[in-house]
């Protein structure tokens, strides 16, 4: 059977597995993610379509992903607790299992397109909380209208330099606003084919990309969590020295249970990233961005000394207390 006939048969089928296999064959983003070295460490939830690392716990009821560290017993306890809350009516999760097969695969494709793009392919306003919020929004999609909004939002955050010249965003958006579920699936495949991923860029395009923004590494699949880096004690944007490796880097976020550091020194390694477990970070990293005590101007110090001297010698009637000595202590 030809690939075209197989694709047509899969589109007409209600089988999730068949349509997903056909989509993987047609999607550059999905194939790119499959080539990653750690691809076998991730599992996709067939209900919400989110990827989660095998060391993490993805709740099949609320579809929340917990950071790694829960034991098998703790996972079972968490699952039983959620089941009891569901039975008691304490929680009322969205009925994601009732979403059509076509829409589920479209959600998976949309998430993979975003995950496969390097950070240099997205606009600056896509950094930070936007990505986490957008992923949660895609996961919770129940209908075609919500999916249209997520797709439009994704296109809005892709840099124009990362789209092929024969792709016209305005035409794509016009078709998107009236698209059916089947049309939307095809539109996302068109967007997937229009994006220029890192390996497809020419030297001229890479040069234009550098002028647009400074390229950097982008986390694949799993959400980056800057707030978790703060919890660990490594504020994003602050610089740290690695005593063992002899490098200096800027903290970015925590991803997959690792602190991600973007190397700034030495120059030959600038832009690369290094990952640390919490124990490694505590053992090797020292912050170099701690605020230094601000020194007073020399003229102000001299005035304080002169004032203190005149009071002590009796040449001044100005009130002065011993506490004022702390202002000039150590000068």
Secondary structure as UniProt FT lines:
FT   HELIX           3..12
FT   HELIX           16..26
FT   HELIX           28..34
FT   TURN            37..38
FT   HELIX           39..41
FT   STRAND          42..44
FT   TURN            46..48
FT   STRAND          51..53
FT   TURN            54..55
FT   STRAND          57..58
FT   TURN            60..62
FT   STRAND          65..66
FT   HELIX           72..88
FT   HELIX           96..98
FT   HELIX           101..116
FT   HELIX           119..121
FT   HELIX           124..126
FT   HELIX           129..139
FT   HELIX           144..156
FT   HELIX           160..162
FT   TURN            165..166
FT   HELIX           169..176
FT   TURN            177..178
FT   HELIX           181..194
FT   HELIX           198..200
FT   HELIX           203..212
FT   HELIX           226..232
FT   TURN            236..237
FT   STRAND          239..242
FT   TURN            243..246
FT   STRAND          247..255
FT   TURN            256..257
FT   STRAND          258..265
FT   HELIX           267..269
FT   TURN            270..271
FT   STRAND          273..276
FT   HELIX           278..284
FT   STRAND          285..287
FT   HELIX           298..312
FT   TURN            313..314
FT   HELIX           322..327
FT   TURN            329..330
//
